[in-house]
Amino acid sequence: MRQRRFTSFMTHPFFFTFMINLIVFNFLSLWPNKVMSTEKDDPVLPLSILYQLNNEISGELAQDYIRDIARYHRLQPSKGYSQAAQWVAEKAKKLGFSEVQIEKYPADGKIFYFMYPTSPAWEVEMAELWITQPQMEKLTSFAEIPVSVAINSRNCEVEAELVYVGEGTSALDYEKTEVKGKIVLASGPIETVANLAVDRFGALGVVIINTRFADDEPDNVSTLRLRTKTPTFGFGLSHRRGESLKMRLLRGEKIFVRAVVKAEIRPYYYENVIATIPGTELKDEEILLTAHLCHYKPGANDNASGSACLLEIGRTLRRLIDEKKIAPPKRTIRFLWVPEMSGSLAWVANHPEIVAKTVAGINLDMVGQYLNQNNSCFFLHLTPHSKPHFINDLLINLIEFLAANNTQPLGTSSVFPVYSLSGSRDLFRYRIMPYTGGSDQVIFNDSLIGIPFAFFLVWPDRYYHTSGDQPERCDPTQLKRSALLAAAATLFLSDDCPHKARRLAGEMIARSRIRIMEELKRSFNLLNGSESKDLATNYKEAINFIEQIIKKEVAALESLKQYSYRDKEVDQFLTISIDKLRNEKSHYLSELEQFYRLICQARGVKIDKVTFSAEEKAAMKIIPKRNPELKGPVNLAYLREKIKDRPDALKLPIFQEDSRLTYEILNFVNGKNSLLDIRHAVSAEFKPIPLSWVEAYLKLLAEAKIISY
């Protein structure tokens, strides 16, 4: 009997496909950084073009741009940002960019772009902190270390005793120390410290000891921001200096300090620097490259590095085009330097006609760190599942090719080494990761904006948001590699070459099988790890994993149909492949069912049929749609204001989870997906979540008129 069953399984029409996929998947798992061989036809872009890019792109020039940008304290909005924007615009003109301009958008704290209010400028004329007794000693100043002055510090000129309160984040820290009329030294987060010390106990201001990376970087000062009801001031000290001051106080020394701040908060404007390389036959379609120009001085890696790479990409492409080494782009390439998030929202609000014709984009944020010195890694974050697109496989291919030729196994030579003249020889470590937030791709991937956006990032960064984020922390080699990857992908995206479409189609179809097998493996693992009482429930979840991955892969392949306008055979091939994928779903589900039955039989558990609950049936009939006037991800402050009569509403369980859940729930609201569809899509992308969580969150959004039913 067992022999007959085994023979029957082997003759199953799906058995051969399953075994081939399983072998491929296991082989690839042994080579996480090298999925392809290093033959010259590996990259989707011709190697001859990659050589041209490699020979021209300069990490040294990118680092020079960083040095110039890092001279400015680039808060958004501010005069320092304006100066940096002017420098970038002038540089872009000299490098040959077209249509260079600076767009300005009013920012006063009252004007909104969708759900997001603008911010007025906080401008500092001067700020200093001195010890006056027992002996004059300068502790810090805005002129020397701008980040040492907390954003939103108000005008002051006070001299008072300095007292130490430990972390300063609990009322207990203030029981034995009188702080009223004094200045507090603490090591906790400034927002919590200031709310207690100033708003509650009457301190005049706060001084914070930096504790981030204290052992590795004791002289760094972290950025600070005040949010108090009482106008006050805050300063930050490095760990070394702050600990020295703390020890003096603990020894009983009386220390008086003088704080002087001359600053104002006033209406100003956001500024975007915009430039293009015009397209030819398809000039009305665009590829978008973005980097945020804002941040604290020096802010070299974050994010003068991304801003510099955009300049170097544009310079390189312009020169190669002018020298006829590469063809002009068919689609227009648009470059956008923005104040982070705010500038992207303002640009989207003011240019819906450009947004509508933008094919895809890449956001470069913090892309210049030395990998070895910082134990860092280059990350590609893909588009979210709500916006599947061929840009993901395009970038994966290019990154794997770069890594294969810059992380050499024993006994092999590289056909494509990428190093800068004065840069490191670090191996190119990388990871391909799911969608994440934290930068401007959050805006563009929103479903009402709808531009598929990938994200480049080097992480971790021990100088992140500190005074140590200096230009010399950026590696010319890593800058070159980041710029080259973005430039290569841009050249692919800006063309409509049938050969490239065929090349990428084959790549995507092969990779789609691997990703489906990974979801099948995920499904098997879910069942294997289930308690017996949860087997039926988790089998439903496993089915959903397979159904959602097929849907996602089909949508990604569909996106490639829009790429080439000259090869109907490519579209026909894609159509056939898509139909085949859909048809194969039943085979994958059959395999999953057999495994489910195997587990149930082994445990002596009854095999339940998959059915919809009454709650699920009701959810199928609920179809939410978005308010088209409120584009972009949900701003929690906006939501809180709209439901302020229900202060506990934002304590829903889903708000305690990964913020990407709520982001994607809103993205899957499209007027077609039911409540159950949305729950299933998000559960497959991240982890299974209760339907009630999705329903409760969408009810809040409906109350705030962000969505309707």
N, C-alpha and C positions, 0 to 999 in steps of 0.2 A: 504493500500500500504506500509506504513512504517513498519507495523507488518510483512508483508511478506518478506520485505528486511532484517529485523532484523533476522527473522527465517532462511532465506537463508544464512546469514552471519554465524549464529551459526552452520549450518550444513556444512560449508566450511571445507574441510579435514585438513586445517591448523589451524582451530580455537582452537582445544584442545591443540596442541603443543604450540601455541602462548600464551594461557592463563597460561599454566604451567610455561613457561619461564618467563612470566610477573610476576607471583606470586613469583618465585624464585628470580628474579631480585630485586623486591621491598623488599623482606625479607632480601636479602643480603645488600641492601643499608642501612638498619637499623643497621648493624653490620660491620662497615668498617674495623675493626681490627680483626674480628673473623668470618671467613667464614665457618669454620668447627667446629664441636663439639670437646670436649676435650677427647673423648674416646681414648683408647690406640692404636687403629688401625688407627688413623688419619694420622700420618706421613707416607710418602712413604717409608721411611727407617724403619726397625724394631726397636721398642722401646728399645729392648735389646742392639742394637748397639749404639743407641743414649745415653743410660745410660753409656756405656763404654767410649764414647767420653767425656761425661760430667764429669765423675769421673777422667779422666786423664788430660784433657786440663787445663792449669793453666794460669790465667790472670796475676798472680804475676811473673811467669817466663817470660811471654811476656813483662811485664814492665821492668824487668831486662835487657832483650835484648835491649829495647828502650834506657835505660840509657847508655849502651855501645855504641850503634850506634850514639847517640846524642852527643857524645864527639867530633865528627869530623865535620868539615865544608865541606859539601859534594857537592860542585858545580860540574857540569858536563862539561868537564872533569877536574880533579884536583888531586893533591896529597892527599888531604883530602878524596876525594871519594875513591881513591886507598886504603887508610888505612882502610876505612870502609868496602870496598869489601873484603879485606884480612881478616878482623875480621869475617865477615859473613861466608866466605868460611871455615875458621878454625873451627868456631862454628858448621857449618853444618856437617863437618867431625866428630867432637866429638859426635854429636847427632845421628850419624848413617846413614846419607844420603849417597847415592851411587853416583859414577861418579861426584864428586864435582870438579869443575874447574872454573877458571876465564878466560874468553875469552876477548881478547883485539882487538880493532878496531881503526886504525889510525884516528885521528881527527885534522885537521889543517885549516879548513875553506875553503879548496879547494876540498877535496874529497866529493862526493855525495853518499847518499843512496837513490836511486830513485829520488824524487823531492826535497830532503832535504840535504842541505850542512851540513857538520860537523862543529863544533865550536872549535877553539883553546882554550887552557887553559888560564885562568886568575889567576895567582898565586900572593898572597900577602905575602911579608916577614914581613912587619909591616906598620901600618897606625895609625896616631894619630891626634887629633884636640884639640888645646889648646887656651885658652884666654891668651894673653901675656900682654895686657894693658886694664884696669888700674891695674890688679893684676893677677898673674899666677893662672890659673885654668884649669884642664883637663875637656874637654867637652865629649870626647868619644875616644875609641881606638878599633882597630881591635882585639887585644888580648882579650879584655873584652866583646865586643859586635860585633862579625863579621858582622852582617847584617847592622851595622851602616855605613859601608863603601860601597859606591855604586859600583856595579860590573862594570868593565871596567874603573875604576879610574886609571889614569896614574901616573907615577913617578912625584913627585913634592916635593919641600921644599920651601914654600912661607909664608911670613908674610904680612898681609894687613888688611886694615880697613874692618869691617863687616858692611853691610848696609841692611836694611829691605825694601823689595819691595812688601809687601802684598802677594797675591797669586803668583805673578810673571808670570802669564800665558797670559798676554796681554801687547802689546806695551805701553798701557796707564800707566801700573804699573811702567814704567821706565822713564816717561816724566819729573818727578820732582826730580829724584834721579840719580846722576851720578854713574855708576857702573863700568866703565872701570878701570881696574887695581885693582879692589876691589873684595871682596868675598861677595856673595849675600846670605841673609837669606830669605826664602820664605816658603809658606805653600801649594803651588800647586804641581801637579805631576812633578817629577824631569825631565822627558824627555822634557816636554814643557818649564819648567823653564830654563833648561840648554841650550836648543836650542835658546831661546831668550837672556838670560843673557850672555852666553859665546859666542855662534856663532855670534850673531847679535850685542850685545852691548859691548863686550870686557871684561866681568868679568873674573876673574881668576878661579873661581870655585863656587860651590853652597853648601849651607847647608839647609836641608829640615826639617821642623817641621812636625812630624807625626800627622795626624788628624783622622786616622781610629780608631774607638772605643775610642775616646779621653776621653769621660766621664767615661767609664767603666774601661779602662786600660790606665791611663795617663802615665805610665812608659814604655809602649811598644815602640819599634822602628820597623818600617816596612822596608822590604827589598826594595832596590833601584837598578836601572840599568840605566847606561848612554848610550845614543846613539847620540853622537855629532860629528860634522865634526872636531872640534878643540879638540885636546887632553886636557883633563881636569880632575878634581876630584870632587867627591861629598860625603857628609856625611849626615847622618840622625840623628836627635835628637828626644827623646821622646816628647810627647806633653807638659808634665810638664816642662821639661828643656827648650824646644824651646820657649814656651810662656814666661817663665821668662826672657830669653835672648831678646825676642822681646820687652817686656815691658821696659827693660832697654834702648834699642835703641830709643823707642818712647818717653821716658823721656828726650832724648837729650844726653845720655851718649855716649862718643866715646869709641868704643871697637875694639881692634885689635886682630886678631886671627892668629895662625900659623898652617898650614896644612902640614903634612909630610906623603907621601905615597911612599913606596918602593914596586913596583909591576911590573910584566911583563906578556905579552901575548905571548904565544909560542905554537908550535904544541905539542900535547899530544895524548891521546887515550881514547876512551870510554871503559868501562869494565862491562861485565855482569857476575854475579855469577850464575852458572848453577849447578843443582843437581837433582837427581831422586830417586824415589822408584821404582825399576824395576817391570814390570808386569810379568805375567806367560804365560797363553795360548795366550793372545792377546797383547803381549809385544810390537809389532810393532805399535799399536795404542796408542795414548797418550792423557792425560788430562793435561792442562797447568794452573798453578797458577802463577800469576805475582804480583809484587809490585815494585814501583820505590824506589830505595835506595838513590837517590840524594836528595839534598836540603840543605838549609842554616843551620848552627849551631844555635840552637839545632835541629830544625826540627823534633820534637818528634812525634806529631800526623801526620805531613806531612813530610815524610811518613815513619819514623821509625816504626810507628804503623803497617802499612801493612807489612813491611819487617819483623818485629818481629813475626807477626801472621803466616807468611809462615814458619819461623823456628819452631814455636810451633806446627803448624799442622804436619810438617814433623816428629818432635820428638814424638808426640803423636801416629801417625800412625805406625811409626817404632817400638815403644815399644809394642803397642797392637798386632802388627803382630808377633813380636819376642816372646811374651808371649802367642801366640796362642789364644788370646781373640777375634781377628777378622781374617778373611782369608786374605792372600796376595792379592793385587789387580791383576786382570787379565790384565788390561791395565796399561801401564807405567804412573806414575805420575811425571811430570816434574815441577820443581820449577825454577823461573827465577826472579832474582833481577837485575834491570836495571836502567841506567840513563833514566829518564822519556822520553818517545817517541823515543829519539835518540837510546837508547839501543835496544828497540823493533824493530825499523826499521833495525838496523844493524844485529840483530839476524835473522830476516826474510830473509834479503838479503843473509846471509851466510848459512842458513839451510832450503832451500826450501823442502828438502826431509822430514824433521821433520814436517814442516808446513802442508805438504800434508796429513800427517797421524794423525794430531791432531783433536780429536773429538770435544772438546769444552774447554772453559776456564773461569776463574773468575779473575778479577783484584781487588785487595784490596788496596784502597788509602784513607787515613785519616779515620780510622775505630775505633779509641780508645777514642774519647771524652766522658767525662761525659755528659749524656743527660740532666739531670736536671740543672746542673750548667751553661750550655751553651744554654739552651732552644733549644736543638738539637734533631735530629731525625735520625734514621737509614734508609738509602735509598737503595733500590735495583733498579738499572737502568737496564732495560731489553735490549735484543739485538734489533737492529733496524729492521724495517719491511722488509728490504732487506735481512735479515738473520734470518728468523723465525726458532725457534728451541725449542726442548722439555726442554732445560735447564731452560727456563723461568718458566714453571709451576712446575718443580722440586723445584726450589728455593722459589717460592711463597708458595708452600705447607709447606716447612720447616720453613720459616719465620712466617707464620701464626700459625703454631703449637707452635713455641717458644713464640710468642706474647700471644697466648691464655693461656699459662701456666706461663707467667711472667707479666701479666696485669690482675689481678684477679677481676672478678665481685663479687658482694656481695653474700655471702653464698656458695661459691665454693672453692674447694681446688685444688692445682696444682699437676699434676702427673709428672711434669718435670720442677722444678725451676732451673734456671741457674744463679748462683752468684759465684763470687770469694771470697776467704776467707777474703781478706782485701778490697774488692771492694765495690761499692755502692749497694744499693737496689733499684736503679732506675727502674721504670716500663719500659718495652721494647716498646718504641714508634717506629713505622716504617711507611714507605710509599712505595708503589710499583709504580714506575715511568717509563715512556717511556725512550727510549734510550737518552743518553746525551753524550757529548764529554768531553774534559778537562783532559783526562788521557789515559793510554795505550790501553784501549779497542778500542779507535779510530783507532789504527793501525790494530788490529787483526780482527775487523769487516769489514774492507775494502773488497770489493767484490773480488779483485784479490788475497787477502790473505785468506779470507774465513773461518776464525775460529769464530764460534759463541761465543761471549764473553759477560758475564754479569759483572756488576760493583757494588761493595760495597762502600758506602760512608756514613760518619756521617757529617751532616751539619745543621745549620751554625756553624762556628768555629771562635770565636772572636779573636783567637790567630793566625789565618791563615797568614802565611808569615811574622811573627813578631818575635821579640826576646822573646816574652812570650810563644812561643810554646815549653814548657818545659816538661820533662817526667812526672812530677807530675800532669800535666793537663790530662793525660790519665788514664782512669778508668779500673782497672783490670777486673771488671765485663763485661764492654763493649768489652774489648779485647777478653775475653773468649767467649762471645756470637758470635762475628764476626768470630773468629777462628773455633768455633764449627759448625756454619752454612756452612762455606767453606769446612771444613773437611767432614761433613755429605754428602754434595753434591758431593764431590770428590769420596767418597766411592761408592755412587750410580753410578756415571759416569764411574768409573774404573772397574765395574763389567759387566756381561751380563746376569744377573739372570732373567729367564722368569717371576718369581713371581713379581719382581720389575717392569718389563715391563708391565705386566697386570695391576698392581696397578696404575702406572702412566698413562697408556692408559685411564683407567676409569676417572682419575682425569682430564686429558686434554680434553676429550670429553665433560664432564660436564661443564668445564670452557669455552670451545669454545662456547657453547650455550649462556652462560652469556655474553661473549664479543660480540657475534653477536647481542644479544638483546640490548646491550649498543650502538652499532652502529645504530640499528634501532631507538632507542630513540634519538640518535644524529640527525638522519635523520628527524624524526618527529619535533624535536626542530628547525632544520634549516628551514623547511617549515613553521612552526608556526611563526617564527620570520622574515619571508621574507616580503619585500614590494611586493605588488600585481604584479608590473611590473617585478619582479625578480623570480616569482614563477616557471616558466618553466625552467629557468637556474638552479635554486637551486634544482629542482627536478632531473635534470641530475646529479648534484653533489651528491645528496642523493643516487641515484642509484649506483653511483661509490663507495660510502662508503660501501654499502652492498657487491658489487662485490669484492672489495679489501679485506674486512675482511674475506670473504669466502676463497679467494685465500691464504691469510696469514695463516688461521687456517688449511687449507689442507696441506700446506707446513710444518707447525710445526708437524702435525701428521705423515707426511711422514718421517720426521727426526727420529722419534722414531723407525721406521722400521729397522734402522741401529744399534739399540742398542743391541738387543738380537740375538744371532746366534743359539739359541737352541729351539726356540718355533715358529714354523710356524703358529700355531694357533693365536698367538698374531698378526702377520703380516696380517693374514686373517681377523681377527676382525678389525684391523685398516683399511684395504682396504674397508671392508663393511661400516665402519663408515665414511670414506672419501667419498665414493660414495653417502651415505645418505646425507652428508653435501652438496655436490654439487647439489643433487636433491632438497634439501630444499630451495636452493637459489630462485627458482621460487616462492615459497610460501612467502618468505620474501619480494620479489619484488612485488608480488601481494598485499600484505598488505600495502606496501608503496604506490603503485598506488591508492589503495582505499582511503588512507589518503590524497593523493594529490588531488584526485577528490573532496573529502569532502571539503578541503580548497578552491579549485577553486569555487565550487558551493556556498559556504558560502559568498564568496566575489564577486560573479558574474563575475568571470574571465573565459575567454575561456580556455578550456582544450587543450593544445598543445601536439602534438605527439613529442616524443624524436627523434631527427634526428641529424646527424653529419653535422657540418658546412664544408664549402669548406676548411677552414684552418685545421680542424681536419682530413678531408680525406687526405689532403696532408701530414699531420704529421704521418699518419698510414704507409706511404711508406718510411719514413726515419728511418733507423736502424743504430744507432751508435754502435761502438765497442771500447773497451779500448786498449790502447797501453800496452802490457804485460810487457814492460820494466819499466813502471812507476807505480809501486804499491804504495799503501797508499793513504790517502786523499790528495787533492790538496793543495800544498803549495802556498799561495798567492804571496809570494816573487818570487817564481819560475815562476808563471804565469805572474806576472808583468814584469819580465825580458824578457820573451819570446814575449811579445806584447808591448815592450817599445816604439815602434813607434806609439802606440795608447794610450797615457797616460790617456785618459778619459774612457777607456774601463771598468775599474774596478768601475765605477760609476753606473753600471747597477742597476735597482731597486732591484734585488734579493740579492745584496750584502748588502742592508740595512735591510734585514730580518734576521731571525734566521739562524745561520750558518749551522744548521743541514739540511736545505733545500738543499744547494749545496752539502753537504756530501752525502745525499741520492740520489740526482740526478745522481751523478757519480756512486754510487753503483748499481743503476738500469740499468746502461749501460752495457749490457752483450752480445751484438751481436744478441739478439733475440727480446728484447723489442723495440718497435717503440718509436718515440718521444712522441706520444700520450700516449702510455702505461706508459712511465716514468712520464709524467705529472700527469696522473691519480693516479699512485702509491704514489707519493709524496704528492699530494693534499689530499688523504685519510689519510695518516699518520699524516700530520700536519694541513694544512688548504688549501682550494682551492686557487690555484695561476694561473695566466694567462699562457696559453700555450706559449705565446711570451716570457715570462721570461725564461722558460726552453730552448726554441730554441736559444735565445740570449746567454745564458750561455754556452750551448754546442758548439755554434759557436766559442766562445773564446777558449774553450778547444781544439777544432779542429785546430785552428790557432797555438796553442802552441804544437800541436802534442801529446796531452794527450789522445785524442780520434781521431777516424777517422770514415768516413761514408762508 
